[in-house]
């Protein structure tokens, strides 16, 4: 849940007071990088993409529409997965 304008202003004020009071701690806290998705997320993302492309290719080669539909359904889960990961690590 995002912060509203008043809460963001209060957090900026706290940050400014912290920086004035203890610059070393403020520097350490400001030096942390943004969180990145872990290896499990990358593995699931790769797995979903691989399975969806494989299903679509099998459906085109074997002339079986169910494989193509399954591939497109698997591929449609990829943006949902990426959105969930983006919100989690933002």
Secondary structure, 3 states (H helix, E strand, C coil): CCCCHHHHHHHHHHHHHHHHHCHHHHHHHHCCCCCCCCHHHHHHHHHHHHHHHHHHHHHHHHCCHHHHHHHHHHHHHHHHHHHHHHHHHC
